[in-house]
């Protein structure tokens, strides 16, 4: 079973790029930022790079 972990990013006040916003939709599908992807460990098997 795949495992995913990373060190938490300690953001400066007002500089958090993850935020609580929803991933954006583009013409090519749903886009999430690198920082959101980096800190999301909910389903590591879904990550193509991890396989």
Phi and psi in degrees as a GROMACS rama.xvg file:
@    title "Ramachandran Plot"
@    xaxis  label "Phi"
@    yaxis  label "Psi"
@TYPE xy
-63.9107  146.199  UNK-2
-126.155  142.658  UNK-3
-133.564  134.791  UNK-4
-153.705  157.821  UNK-5
-157.29  160.312  UNK-6
-74.933  140.141  UNK-7
-65.7657  146.082  UNK-8
-87.2259  124.993  UNK-9
-94.2633  94.9101  UNK-10
-76.873  144.405  UNK-11
-69.5247  150.187  UNK-12
-52.5659  128.135  UNK-13
79.9461  2.02877  UNK-14
-111.406  6.3422  UNK-15
-64.0844  114.618  UNK-16
-88.2661  -7.38036  UNK-17
-82.2828  -50.5021  UNK-18
56.8053  -169.881  UNK-19
-110.722  14.0424  UNK-20
-72.6569  161.141  UNK-21
-80.438  150.678  UNK-22
-58.6073  144.72  UNK-23
-79.8964  150.941  UNK-24
-103.879  134.969  UNK-25
-123.324  178.942  UNK-26
-66.3855  -18.7398  UNK-27
-98.6992  7.26859  UNK-28
123.055  -157.77  UNK-29
-88.7749  134.044  UNK-30
-116.767  130.144  UNK-31
-121.365  149.488  UNK-32
-68.0149  161.323  UNK-33
-56.8916  -42.8338  UNK-34
-66.8581  -35.6025  UNK-35
-67.4686  -44.9434  UNK-36
-60.7482  -43.8467  UNK-37
-62.2833  -36.1451  UNK-38
-97.3436  0.255394  UNK-39
-93.7588  112.045  UNK-40
-113.984  19.3132  UNK-41
-70.179  -30.5524  UNK-42
-150.118  78.6634  UNK-43
-64.7996  -23.8832  UNK-44
-67.0351  -19.8523  UNK-45
-76.042  -16.9464  UNK-46
-80.4982  112.996  UNK-47
-60.7082  -33.6573  UNK-48
-67.2821  -35.199  UNK-49
-69.8601  -20.9951  UNK-50
